[in-house]
Amino acid sequence: MLFGSSLLVILASVVSVRAAPTASQPARVPIITNGAAIAAGLKTQASAIDRFKKLLTDGSGNLLTGDALRDLTVFDFNNQAPAPGAKGGSILLATVDNFPILTDLGISGAISFIEPCGLNIPHEHPRANEMLTVIDGVLDAGFVLENGFNTEVQTQLGKYQATVFPIGSIHYQQNPTCSPAAFVAAFSYEDPGRSDIATNFWMLPSDVVDAALGFPETIGGDTIDAWRAHLPVNLAAGVDSCLKACGLSH
């Protein structure tokens, strides 16, 4: 996805650089850092046309030109980098906070590059359905719905194959191979949000976590902080069997 804390870390890690244009690659478009403020101003407009006029024209009503227009109408997914401490790859979302032209359009999107054995840790989007399409490599994916449908829906996706994650479902993607993978995701809302399940669960009071897990003899209040210290950031390193098969280490 305000976004989840992990997503904010990812977006904060992006370095926006405008490269010199070439015949095959246009100049890189920087991330809009004040997108939330721009979007807030757009929401005060009476109609969609008024919003586009406010965003894409100058004070005299003339359409912006050149980089000024391109920066507002193009989102550059090249502007992504792993979050600090991430070992499994990178992900960047285009949402209303960094691409304000999405205001009230009801859509957003993401591109992620997942390293061998990389894991996009279990998370949920509180405000959007997601459709995910693999564009390179292979990904294992699964989701769990709300109470009453208590089983995982799991599948494997190859290149140009897609699946969905319903709004609020806990889901993940993992690269089970020794080659890189990548996906494109589309969301049904301009501010999908993201909540990393394990990370946010361990933010609860220690006695609540202890009671919820039901293993006080194994996980007690005096060990909660130690567990928190080892939680991964958004893109994690993957499971042991894959790491061993690929000759990788944690």
Summary of the structure (lengths in Angstrom):
residues: 250
radius of gyration: 20.2
end to end distance: 27.2
largest distance: 70.1
contacts: 762
relative contact order: 0.18
helix: 25%
strand: 24%
